């Protein structure tokens, strides 16, 4: 019951703050768990480096992802990647 409440009231609201263009980036990160290497994410979204850079910047500014270290992306909220995978937004 707690997980369903988090899904509906917290995670879904965070996902709703993203554009349809940014969601594939979130899904690409979620495919590796709660964090991913940028080199693995770029081919999954099928966008060039410049486009990816803009998407990353937007998601960082919205507080959805951050860069814990160079060439790595992670969700700011634990279990967001799990939510995306569980709800069928991401493979794996």
C-alpha positions as CSV (number, residue, x, y, z in Angstrom):
1,X,0.0,0.0,0.0
2,X,2.9,2.4,0.8
3,X,4.6,1.7,-2.5
4,X,1.3,2.3,-4.4
5,X,0.9,5.6,-2.6
6,X,4.4,6.6,-3.5
7,X,3.8,5.6,-7.1
8,X,0.6,7.6,-7.4
9,X,1.4,10.7,-5.3
10,X,5.1,11.1,-5.6
11,X,6.8,9.3,-8.5
12,X,3.9,9.9,-11.0
13,X,4.0,13.6,-10.1
14,X,7.7,13.7,-10.8
15,X,7.3,12.0,-14.1
16,X,4.5,14.4,-15.1
17,X,7.0,17.2,-14.7
18,X,8.9,15.9,-17.7
19,X,8.3,16.4,-21.4
20,X,7.8,13.5,-23.8
21,X,11.3,14.3,-25.1
22,X,13.0,14.0,-21.7
23,X,11.3,10.8,-20.6
24,X,13.4,8.5,-22.8
25,X,16.5,9.8,-21.0
26,X,14.9,8.9,-17.6
27,X,14.1,5.4,-19.0
28,X,17.6,5.0,-20.3
29,X,19.0,5.7,-16.9
30,X,16.5,3.4,-15.2
31,X,17.5,0.6,-17.5
32,X,20.7,0.4,-15.4
33,X,19.1,0.9,-12.0
34,X,19.2,4.2,-10.1
35,X,22.3,5.5,-11.9
36,X,23.9,5.0,-15.3
37,X,27.0,5.7,-17.2
38,X,26.5,8.5,-19.8
39,X,28.2,6.3,-22.5
40,X,25.5,3.7,-22.0
41,X,22.6,6.2,-21.9
42,X,23.4,8.1,-25.1
43,X,22.8,5.2,-27.6
44,X,19.6,4.2,-25.8
45,X,18.0,7.6,-26.4
46,X,19.2,7.8,-30.0
47,X,20.0,11.5,-29.8
48,X,23.2,13.4,-30.4
49,X,25.5,14.7,-27.7
50,X,24.1,18.3,-28.0
51,X,20.5,17.2,-27.6
52,X,21.4,14.9,-24.7
53,X,23.3,17.7,-23.0
54,X,20.2,20.0,-23.2
55,X,17.9,17.2,-21.9
56,X,20.3,16.5,-19.0
57,X,20.5,20.1,-18.1
58,X,16.7,20.5,-18.0
59,X,16.3,17.4,-15.8
60,X,19.1,18.6,-13.5
61,X,17.4,22.0,-13.2
62,X,14.1,20.3,-12.4
63,X,15.8,18.4,-9.6
64,X,15.1,14.9,-11.2
65,X,18.6,13.8,-11.9
66,X,22.2,14.8,-10.9
67,X,25.7,14.0,-11.9
68,X,27.3,12.2,-8.9
69,X,30.6,12.0,-10.9
70,X,31.9,12.7,-14.4
71,X,30.1,10.9,-17.1
72,X,27.5,9.5,-14.7
73,X,23.8,10.3,-14.2
74,X,21.6,9.4,-11.2
75,X,18.1,10.0,-10.0
76,X,17.8,12.5,-7.1
77,X,15.2,10.4,-5.5
78,X,15.8,6.8,-4.5
79,X,13.6,4.1,-6.1
80,X,12.6,6.4,-9.1
81,X,14.4,4.0,-11.5
82,X,12.6,1.1,-9.9
83,X,9.3,2.9,-10.3
84,X,10.0,3.4,-14.0
85,X,10.8,-0.2,-14.5
86,X,8.0,-1.5,-12.4
87,X,5.4,0.6,-14.2
88,X,6.7,-0.6,-17.6
89,X,8.4,2.7,-18.6
90,X,11.8,1.0,-18.8
91,X,13.0,-2.4,-19.9
92,X,15.0,-4.5,-17.4
